[in-house]
């Protein structure tokens, strides 16, 4: 697993690291708070930042892709968002996520979504990190269902 975090500032990776044996799961973590760090460390395109805003699912997806490309992980989780009223276009507490699962043959399945949390900075960041982790199992199961449904199940199916 690799994380690419902005608003949560490492809380997703830190939460995973609290579990005994986490070293077998967590490959590395990127904390990229500034737009420049997102570009430099994760390859987020300047045009993406300009067109979609820092707090967007598109940026979260590019962060997750960049994290995967710079790790040995088969799962990436990313987060970008705001906790305070610093952006006229984005409500405080808005958090954008991306999850990428890498399957056999390197096939990548990407999910993204946006949520809004209430509370102070710490409460929003903690809720956001917990939410990011809480979605992994459900999205993984969805990924498995999608793979199975595209493979077919008939007796003449060569992949069965």
Backbone as JSON Lines, residues from 0, in Angstrom:
{"i":0,"aa":"X","n":[0.84,-1.18,0.0],"ca":[0.0,0.0,0.0],"c":[0.88,1.24,0.0]}
{"i":1,"aa":"X","n":[0.43,2.25,-0.73],"ca":[1.08,3.56,-0.73],"c":[-0.01,4.61,-0.52]}
{"i":2,"aa":"X","n":[0.33,5.65,0.22],"ca":[-0.61,6.75,0.39],"c":[-0.02,8.02,-0.2]}
{"i":3,"aa":"X","n":[-0.91,8.87,-0.69],"ca":[-0.54,10.2,-1.17],"c":[-1.52,11.15,-0.48]}
{"i":4,"aa":"X","n":[-1.02,11.89,0.48],"ca":[-1.9,12.68,1.33],"c":[-1.56,14.16,1.27]}
{"i":5,"aa":"X","n":[-2.6,14.95,1.31],"ca":[-2.44,16.39,1.41],"c":[-3.09,16.83,2.72]}
{"i":6,"aa":"X","n":[-4.37,16.99,2.72],"ca":[-5.09,17.51,3.89],"c":[-4.88,16.64,5.13]}
{"i":7,"aa":"X","n":[-4.82,15.33,4.98],"ca":[-4.66,14.45,6.13],"c":[-3.22,14.41,6.63]}
{"i":8,"aa":"X","n":[-2.28,14.94,5.86],"ca":[-0.89,15.12,6.29],"c":[-0.25,13.88,6.92]}
{"i":9,"aa":"X","n":[-0.52,12.72,6.36],"ca":[0.1,11.5,6.83],"c":[-0.75,10.68,7.8]}
{"i":10,"aa":"X","n":[-1.94,11.15,8.13],"ca":[-2.78,10.41,9.08],"c":[-3.25,9.06,8.55]}
{"i":11,"aa":"X","n":[-3.45,8.96,7.24],"ca":[-3.87,7.66,6.68],"c":[-2.75,6.65,6.91]}
{"i":12,"aa":"X","n":[-1.54,6.99,6.51],"ca":[-0.4,6.08,6.7],"c":[-0.14,5.83,8.18]}
{"i":13,"aa":"X","n":[-0.25,6.86,8.98],"ca":[-0.02,6.72,10.42],"c":[-1.03,5.78,11.06]}
{"i":14,"aa":"X","n":[-2.27,5.85,10.62],"ca":[-3.3,4.96,11.15],"c":[-3.0,3.51,10.79]}
{"i":15,"aa":"X","n":[-2.55,3.28,9.56],"ca":[-2.16,1.93,9.16],"c":[-0.97,1.46,9.99]}
{"i":16,"aa":"X","n":[-0.01,2.35,10.21],"ca":[1.2,1.99,10.96],"c":[0.92,1.66,12.42]}
{"i":17,"aa":"X","n":[-0.22,2.07,12.94],"ca":[-0.6,1.74,14.31],"c":[-0.93,0.26,14.49]}
{"i":18,"aa":"X","n":[-1.18,-0.44,13.39],"ca":[-1.56,-1.85,13.44],"c":[-0.29,-2.71,13.42]}
{"i":19,"aa":"X","n":[-0.16,-3.65,14.37],"ca":[1.0,-4.54,14.34],"c":[1.12,-5.27,13.0]}
{"i":20,"aa":"X","n":[2.3,-5.34,12.47],"ca":[2.53,-6.0,11.19],"c":[2.31,-5.1,9.99]}
{"i":21,"aa":"X","n":[2.11,-3.82,10.23],"ca":[1.84,-2.87,9.14],"c":[2.97,-2.82,8.12]}
{"i":22,"aa":"X","n":[4.17,-3.17,8.53],"ca":[5.3,-3.16,7.61],"c":[5.1,-4.1,6.44]}
{"i":23,"aa":"X","n":[4.27,-5.12,6.62],"ca":[3.97,-6.03,5.53],"c":[2.95,-5.47,4.55]}
{"i":24,"aa":"X","n":[2.33,-4.38,4.91],"ca":[1.3,-3.77,4.07],"c":[1.73,-2.43,3.5]}
{"i":25,"aa":"X","n":[2.3,-1.59,4.32],"ca":[2.61,-0.21,3.93],"c":[3.99,-0.13,3.29]}
{"i":26,"aa":"X","n":[4.02,0.23,2.0],"ca":[5.3,0.39,1.29],"c":[5.89,1.76,1.57]}
{"i":27,"aa":"X","n":[5.12,2.81,1.31],"ca":[5.6,4.17,1.56],"c":[4.42,5.13,1.58]}
{"i":28,"aa":"X","n":[4.72,6.37,1.98],"ca":[3.69,7.39,2.07],"c":[4.25,8.72,1.61]}
{"i":29,"aa":"X","n":[3.45,9.45,0.86],"ca":[3.82,10.78,0.38],"c":[2.89,11.79,1.05]}
{"i":30,"aa":"X","n":[3.46,12.82,1.63],"ca":[2.68,13.94,2.14],"c":[3.07,15.14,1.29]}
{"i":31,"aa":"X","n":[2.14,15.56,0.45],"ca":[2.4,16.65,-0.49],"c":[1.37,17.74,-0.25]}
{"i":32,"aa":"X","n":[1.73,18.67,0.57],"ca":[0.79,19.71,0.98],"c":[0.67,20.82,-0.06]}
{"i":33,"aa":"X","n":[1.77,21.22,-0.64],"ca":[1.75,22.34,-1.59],"c":[1.49,21.86,-3.01]}
{"i":34,"aa":"X","n":[0.98,22.74,-3.86],"ca":[0.8,22.37,-5.27],"c":[2.13,21.96,-5.91]}
{"i":35,"aa":"X","n":[3.2,22.66,-5.55],"ca":[4.51,22.34,-6.13],"c":[4.97,20.95,-5.73]}
{"i":36,"aa":"X","n":[4.72,20.55,-4.49],"ca":[5.09,19.21,-4.04],"c":[4.27,18.15,-4.77]}
{"i":37,"aa":"X","n":[3.0,18.42,-4.99],"ca":[2.17,17.48,-5.75],"c":[2.74,17.27,-7.15]}
{"i":38,"aa":"X","n":[3.2,18.35,-7.76],"ca":[3.79,18.25,-9.09],"c":[5.14,17.53,-9.04]}
{"i":39,"aa":"X","n":[6.01,17.96,-8.16],"ca":[7.37,17.46,-8.09],"c":[7.44,15.99,-7.64]}
{"i":40,"aa":"X","n":[6.71,15.64,-6.62],"ca":[6.81,14.3,-6.03],"c":[5.88,13.27,-6.65]}
{"i":41,"aa":"X","n":[4.73,13.73,-7.15],"ca":[3.72,12.8,-7.64],"c":[3.38,12.96,-9.11]}
{"i":42,"aa":"X","n":[3.92,13.99,-9.74],"ca":[3.66,14.18,-11.17],"c":[2.3,14.74,-11.49]}
{"i":43,"aa":"X","n":[1.63,15.37,-10.52],"ca":[0.35,16.02,-10.82],"c":[0.63,17.16,-11.8]}
{"i":44,"aa":"X","n":[-0.15,17.21,-12.84],"ca":[0.06,18.2,-13.9],"c":[-0.41,19.58,-13.46]}
{"i":45,"aa":"X","n":[0.37,20.6,-13.81],"ca":[-0.01,21.99,-13.51],"c":[-1.36,22.31,-14.14]}
{"i":46,"aa":"X","n":[-1.59,21.8,-15.34],"ca":[-2.86,22.07,-16.02],"c":[-4.04,21.47,-15.26]}
{"i":47,"aa":"X","n":[-3.83,20.34,-14.6],"ca":[-4.88,19.73,-13.8],"c":[-5.2,20.61,-12.6]}
{"i":48,"aa":"X","n":[-4.17,21.1,-11.94],"ca":[-4.37,21.97,-10.78],"c":[-5.1,23.25,-11.17]}
{"i":49,"aa":"X","n":[-4.73,23.8,-12.31],"ca":[-5.37,25.04,-12.77],"c":[-6.82,24.82,-13.18]}
{"i":50,"aa":"X","n":[-7.07,23.73,-13.88],"ca":[-8.41,23.48,-14.42],"c":[-9.4,22.98,-13.36]}
{"i":51,"aa":"X","n":[-8.93,22.11,-12.46],"ca":[-9.85,21.42,-11.55],"c":[-9.78,21.86,-10.1]}
{"i":52,"aa":"X","n":[-8.77,22.64,-9.71],"ca":[-8.59,23.08,-8.34],"c":[-7.84,22.01,-7.55]}
{"i":53,"aa":"X","n":[-7.17,22.43,-6.51],"ca":[-6.44,21.49,-5.64],"c":[-7.37,20.46,-5.01]}
{"i":54,"aa":"X","n":[-8.55,20.9,-4.65],"ca":[-9.52,20.01,-4.02],"c":[-10.46,19.48,-5.09]}
{"i":55,"aa":"X","n":[-10.03,18.38,-5.71],"ca":[-10.83,17.77,-6.78],"c":[-10.49,16.29,-6.88]}
{"i":56,"aa":"X","n":[-11.44,15.53,-7.37],"ca":[-11.19,14.1,-7.58],"c":[-10.13,13.89,-8.65]}
{"i":57,"aa":"X","n":[-10.06,14.78,-9.62],"ca":[-9.05,14.65,-10.68],"c":[-7.66,14.75,-10.09]}
{"i":58,"aa":"X","n":[-7.44,15.71,-9.21],"ca":[-6.14,15.84,-8.55],"c":[-5.88,14.62,-7.67]}
{"i":59,"aa":"X","n":[-6.88,14.16,-6.94],"ca":[-6.71,12.97,-6.1],"c":[-6.31,11.76,-6.94]}
{"i":60,"aa":"X","n":[-6.91,11.61,-8.12],"ca":[-6.54,10.49,-9.0],"c":[-5.1,10.61,-9.47]}
{"i":61,"aa":"X","n":[-4.69,11.81,-9.89],"ca":[-3.3,11.98,-10.33],"c":[-2.32,11.76,-9.19]}
{"i":62,"aa":"X","n":[-2.71,12.14,-7.99],"ca":[-1.85,11.87,-6.82],"c":[-1.69,10.37,-6.61]}
{"i":63,"aa":"X","n":[-2.78,9.63,-6.69],"ca":[-2.72,8.18,-6.49],"c":[-1.9,7.5,-7.58]}
{"i":64,"aa":"X","n":[-2.06,7.94,-8.81],"ca":[-1.27,7.39,-9.92],"c":[0.21,7.66,-9.69]}
{"i":65,"aa":"X","n":[0.54,8.88,-9.31],"ca":[1.93,9.23,-9.05],"c":[2.53,8.42,-7.92]}
{"i":66,"aa":"X","n":[1.74,8.2,-6.87],"ca":[2.22,7.4,-5.75],"c":[2.49,5.96,-6.18]}
{"i":67,"aa":"X","n":[1.58,5.38,-6.96],"ca":[1.8,4.02,-7.47],"c":[3.05,3.95,-8.33]}
{"i":68,"aa":"X","n":[3.22,4.94,-9.18],"ca":[4.37,4.94,-10.08],"c":[5.7,5.08,-9.35]}
{"i":69,"aa":"X","n":[5.66,5.55,-8.11],"ca":[6.87,5.74,-7.32],"c":[6.96,4.78,-6.15]}
{"i":70,"aa":"X","n":[6.29,3.64,-6.27],"ca":[6.3,2.66,-5.19],"c":[6.21,1.25,-5.78]}
{"i":71,"aa":"X","n":[6.24,0.28,-4.88],"ca":[6.05,-1.12,-5.28],"c":[4.67,-1.62,-4.86]}
{"i":72,"aa":"X","n":[3.79,-0.72,-4.52],"ca":[2.48,-1.07,-3.97],"c":[1.51,-1.56,-5.04]}
{"i":73,"aa":"X","n":[0.49,-2.27,-4.59],"ca":[-0.61,-2.66,-5.49],"c":[-1.93,-2.01,-5.07]}
{"i":74,"aa":"X","n":[-1.84,-1.08,-4.12],"ca":[-2.98,-0.29,-3.68],"c":[-2.49,1.11,-3.36]}
{"i":75,"aa":"X","n":[-3.16,2.1,-3.92],"ca":[-2.86,3.5,-3.59],"c":[-4.12,4.14,-3.04]}
{"i":76,"aa":"X","n":[-3.93,4.95,-2.01],"ca":[-5.01,5.73,-1.41],"c":[-4.54,7.18,-1.37]}
{"i":77,"aa":"X","n":[-5.36,8.09,-1.91],"ca":[-4.96,9.5,-1.87],"c":[-6.09,10.36,-1.33]}
{"i":78,"aa":"X","n":[-5.68,11.52,-0.82],"ca":[-6.62,12.48,-0.24],"c":[-6.12,13.89,-0.49]}
{"i":79,"aa":"X","n":[-7.03,14.76,-0.87],"ca":[-6.74,16.19,-0.93],"c":[-8.01,16.92,-0.53]}
{"i":80,"aa":"X","n":[-7.87,18.01,0.18],"ca":[-9.07,18.7,0.63],"c":[-8.77,19.96,1.41]}
{"i":81,"aa":"X","n":[-9.82,20.52,1.99],"ca":[-9.69,21.72,2.81],"c":[-10.45,21.52,4.12]}
{"i":82,"aa":"X","n":[-9.93,22.12,5.17],"ca":[-10.61,22.06,6.46],"c":[-11.19,23.42,6.86]}
{"i":83,"aa":"X","n":[-10.64,24.46,6.28],"ca":[-11.01,25.83,6.64],"c":[-11.65,26.55,5.45]}
{"i":84,"aa":"X","n":[-12.31,27.67,5.7],"ca":[-12.9,28.45,4.6],"c":[-11.85,29.28,3.86]}
{"i":85,"aa":"X","n":[-10.95,28.59,3.15],"ca":[-9.86,29.27,2.45],"c":[-10.11,29.41,0.95]}
{"i":86,"aa":"X","n":[-11.14,28.75,0.45],"ca":[-11.4,28.73,-0.98],"c":[-12.88,29.05,-1.21]}
{"i":87,"aa":"X","n":[-13.15,30.1,-1.97],"ca":[-14.54,30.49,-2.23],"c":[-15.33,29.43,-3.0]}
{"i":88,"aa":"X","n":[-14.62,28.56,-3.73],"ca":[-15.27,27.56,-4.57],"c":[-15.49,26.22,-3.86]}
{"i":89,"aa":"X","n":[-14.83,26.03,-2.71],"ca":[-14.87,24.73,-2.04],"c":[-15.28,24.92,-0.58]}
{"i":90,"aa":"X","n":[-16.3,24.2,-0.16],"ca":[-16.79,24.31,1.21],"c":[-15.78,23.73,2.2]}
{"i":91,"aa":"X","n":[-15.65,24.34,3.37],"ca":[-14.79,23.77,4.41],"c":[-15.2,22.33,4.71]}
{"i":92,"aa":"X","n":[-14.22,21.48,4.91],"ca":[-14.5,20.07,5.2],"c":[-14.58,19.19,3.97]}
{"i":93,"aa":"X","n":[-14.47,19.79,2.77],"ca":[-14.53,19.01,1.53],"c":[-13.25,18.19,1.38]}
{"i":94,"aa":"X","n":[-13.43,16.89,1.15],"ca":[-12.31,15.97,1.01],"c":[-12.51,15.13,-0.25]}
{"i":95,"aa":"X","n":[-11.48,15.07,-1.08],"ca":[-11.52,14.27,-2.31],"c":[-10.55,13.1,-2.17]}
{"i":96,"aa":"X","n":[-10.97,11.97,-2.68],"ca":[-10.21,10.73,-2.53],"c":[-10.05,10.02,-3.87]}
{"i":97,"aa":"X","n":[-9.01,9.19,-3.92],"ca":[-8.88,8.21,-4.99],"c":[-8.28,6.95,-4.4]}
{"i":98,"aa":"X","n":[-8.73,5.83,-4.91],"ca":[-8.2,4.52,-4.55],"c":[-7.89,3.82,-5.86]}
{"i":99,"aa":"X","n":[-6.72,3.24,-5.96],"ca":[-6.36,2.47,-7.16],"c":[-5.9,1.09,-6.71]}
{"i":100,"aa":"X","n":[-6.51,0.08,-7.29],"ca":[-6.14,-1.31,-7.05],"c":[-5.43,-1.82,-8.29]}
{"i":101,"aa":"X","n":[-4.3,-2.48,-8.09],"ca":[-3.54,-3.05,-9.2],"c":[-3.73,-4.56,-9.16]}
{"i":102,"aa":"X","n":[-4.29,-5.1,-10.24],"ca":[-4.55,-6.52,-10.31],"c":[-3.52,-7.25,-11.16]}
{"i":103,"aa":"X","n":[-3.87,-8.47,-11.51],"ca":[-2.99,-9.28,-12.34],"c":[-2.7,-8.58,-13.65]}
{"i":104,"aa":"X","n":[-1.48,-8.71,-14.09],"ca":[-1.08,-8.09,-15.35],"c":[-0.97,-6.57,-15.27]}
{"i":105,"aa":"X","n":[-1.04,-6.03,-14.06],"ca":[-0.91,-4.59,-13.89],"c":[-2.18,-3.79,-14.15]}
{"i":106,"aa":"X","n":[-3.3,-4.49,-14.34],"ca":[-4.57,-3.79,-14.58],"c":[-4.93,-2.93,-13.39]}
{"i":107,"aa":"X","n":[-5.2,-1.66,-13.65],"ca":[-5.53,-0.72,-12.58],"c":[-7.02,-0.39,-12.59]}
{"i":108,"aa":"X","n":[-7.62,-0.47,-11.42],"ca":[-9.01,-0.07,-11.24],"c":[-9.02,1.14,-10.33]}
{"i":109,"aa":"X","n":[-9.63,2.22,-10.81],"ca":[-9.58,3.5,-10.11],"c":[-10.98,3.89,-9.63]}
{"i":110,"aa":"X","n":[-11.05,4.32,-8.4],"ca":[-12.27,4.87,-7.82],"c":[-11.95,6.25,-7.26]}
{"i":111,"aa":"X","n":[-12.92,7.13,-7.3],"ca":[-12.73,8.43,-6.64],"c":[-14.08,8.94,-6.15]}
{"i":112,"aa":"X","n":[-14.03,9.75,-5.13],"ca":[-15.26,10.34,-4.61],"c":[-14.92,11.55,-3.74]}
{"i":113,"aa":"X","n":[-15.95,12.31,-3.46],"ca":[-15.83,13.51,-2.64],"c":[-16.81,13.43,-1.48]}
{"i":114,"aa":"X","n":[-16.35,13.81,-0.31],"ca":[-17.18,13.85,0.89],"c":[-16.97,15.18,1.59]}
{"i":115,"aa":"X","n":[-17.94,15.58,2.39],"ca":[-17.8,16.79,3.21],"c":[-18.0,16.39,4.67]}
{"i":116,"aa":"X","n":[-17.04,16.77,5.5],"ca":[-17.08,16.47,6.93],"c":[-17.21,17.78,7.71]}
{"i":117,"aa":"X","n":[-17.79,17.68,8.89],"ca":[-17.93,18.85,9.76],"c":[-17.03,18.69,10.97]}
{"i":118,"aa":"X","n":[-16.68,19.83,11.57],"ca":[-15.87,19.82,12.77],"c":[-14.72,20.79,12.64]}
{"i":119,"aa":"X","n":[-13.82,20.74,13.62],"ca":[-12.64,21.58,13.54],"c":[-11.59,20.88,12.66]}
{"i":120,"aa":"X","n":[-10.45,21.52,12.47],"ca":[-9.41,20.97,11.59],"c":[-9.05,19.53,11.95]}
{"i":121,"aa":"X","n":[-8.79,19.3,13.22],"ca":[-8.38,17.97,13.66],"c":[-9.47,16.93,13.45]}
{"i":122,"aa":"X","n":[-10.69,17.3,13.75],"ca":[-11.81,16.37,13.58],"c":[-12.02,16.02,12.11]}
{"i":123,"aa":"X","n":[-11.91,17.01,11.24],"ca":[-12.08,16.77,9.8],"c":[-10.96,15.88,9.28]}
{"i":124,"aa":"X","n":[-9.74,16.16,9.67],"ca":[-8.6,15.37,9.19],"c":[-8.7,13.92,9.67]}
{"i":125,"aa":"X","n":[-9.07,13.73,10.92],"ca":[-9.2,12.38,11.46],"c":[-10.34,11.63,10.79]}
{"i":126,"aa":"X","n":[-11.48,12.27,10.64],"ca":[-12.62,11.64,9.96],"c":[-12.26,11.3,8.52]}
{"i":127,"aa":"X","n":[-11.53,12.17,7.88],"ca":[-11.14,11.95,6.49],"c":[-10.21,10.75,6.36]}
{"i":128,"aa":"X","n":[-9.23,10.65,7.24],"ca":[-8.3,9.51,7.2],"c":[-9.04,8.2,7.46]}
{"i":129,"aa":"X","n":[-9.9,8.21,8.44],"ca":[-10.67,6.99,8.75],"c":[-11.58,6.6,7.59]}
{"i":130,"aa":"X","n":[-12.18,7.58,6.97],"ca":[-13.06,7.29,5.83],"c":[-12.25,6.67,4.69]}
{"i":131,"aa":"X","n":[-11.1,7.24,4.39],"ca":[-10.27,6.72,3.3],"c":[-9.96,5.24,3.52]}
{"i":132,"aa":"X","n":[-9.64,4.88,4.73],"ca":[-9.32,3.48,5.04],"c":[-10.58,2.61,5.06]}
{"i":133,"aa":"X","n":[-11.68,3.17,5.52],"ca":[-12.91,2.38,5.64],"c":[-13.45,1.93,4.28]}
{"i":134,"aa":"X","n":[-13.12,2.62,3.24],"ca":[-13.63,2.3,1.9],"c":[-12.84,1.2,1.2]}
{"i":135,"aa":"X","n":[-11.66,0.87,1.67],"ca":[-10.79,-0.07,0.96],"c":[-11.46,-1.42,0.76]}
{"i":136,"aa":"X","n":[-12.0,-2.0,1.8],"ca":[-12.6,-3.34,1.68],"c":[-13.74,-3.36,0.68]}
{"i":137,"aa":"X","n":[-14.67,-2.41,0.8],"ca":[-15.82,-2.38,-0.11],"c":[-15.37,-2.18,-1.56]}
{"i":138,"aa":"X","n":[-14.43,-1.28,-1.78],"ca":[-13.96,-1.04,-3.15],"c":[-13.18,-2.23,-3.69]}
{"i":139,"aa":"X","n":[-12.42,-2.9,-2.83],"ca":[-11.72,-4.11,-3.25],"c":[-12.73,-5.18,-3.67]}
{"i":140,"aa":"X","n":[-13.75,-5.37,-2.86],"ca":[-14.79,-6.36,-3.2],"c":[-15.48,-6.0,-4.51]}
{"i":141,"aa":"X","n":[-15.74,-4.71,-4.72],"ca":[-16.35,-4.27,-5.98],"c":[-15.41,-4.56,-7.15]}
{"i":142,"aa":"X","n":[-14.13,-4.33,-6.96],"ca":[-13.14,-4.61,-8.0],"c":[-13.17,-6.08,-8.36]}
{"i":143,"aa":"X","n":[-13.22,-6.94,-7.35],"ca":[-13.25,-8.39,-7.6],"c":[-14.52,-8.79,-8.36]}
{"i":144,"aa":"X","n":[-15.66,-8.23,-7.97],"ca":[-16.91,-8.53,-8.67],"c":[-16.84,-8.09,-10.13]}
{"i":145,"aa":"X","n":[-16.28,-6.91,-10.36],"ca":[-16.17,-6.41,-11.74],"c":[-15.28,-7.31,-12.58]}
{"i":146,"aa":"X","n":[-14.18,-7.78,-12.01],"ca":[-13.27,-8.67,-12.74],"c":[-13.97,-9.98,-13.06]}
{"i":147,"aa":"X","n":[-14.66,-10.54,-12.09],"ca":[-15.36,-11.81,-12.3],"c":[-16.46,-11.66,-13.34]}
{"i":148,"aa":"X","n":[-17.22,-10.58,-13.28],"ca":[-18.33,-10.4,-14.23],"c":[-17.84,-10.18,-15.65]}
{"i":149,"aa":"X","n":[-16.64,-9.66,-15.83],"ca":[-16.13,-9.46,-17.19],"c":[-15.47,-10.71,-17.73]}
{"i":150,"aa":"X","n":[-15.21,-11.69,-16.88],"ca":[-14.56,-12.91,-17.32],"c":[-15.55,-13.93,-17.87]}
{"i":151,"aa":"X","n":[-16.8,-13.83,-17.51],"ca":[-17.78,-14.82,-17.95],"c":[-17.75,-16.03,-17.04]}
{"i":152,"aa":"X","n":[-18.73,-16.91,-17.23],"ca":[-18.77,-18.09,-16.36],"c":[-19.25,-19.33,-17.09]}
{"i":153,"aa":"X","n":[-19.33,-19.26,-18.39],"ca":[-19.8,-20.42,-19.15],"c":[-18.74,-21.5,-19.26]}
{"i":154,"aa":"X","n":[-19.16,-22.72,-19.62],"ca":[-18.23,-23.85,-19.71],"c":[-17.19,-23.66,-20.8]}
{"i":155,"aa":"X","n":[-17.46,-22.84,-21.8],"ca":[-16.5,-22.62,-22.88],"c":[-15.65,-21.37,-22.66]}
{"i":156,"aa":"X","n":[-15.78,-20.76,-21.5],"ca":[-15.01,-19.56,-21.19],"c":[-13.56,-19.96,-20.96]}
{"i":157,"aa":"X","n":[-12.62,-19.46,-21.79],"ca":[-11.22,-19.86,-21.66],"c":[-10.58,-19.36,-20.37]}
{"i":158,"aa":"X","n":[-11.17,-18.39,-19.71],"ca":[-10.55,-17.88,-18.49],"c":[-11.05,-18.61,-17.24]}
{"i":159,"aa":"X","n":[-12.03,-19.48,-17.41],"ca":[-12.59,-20.18,-16.24],"c":[-11.66,-21.28,-15.77]}
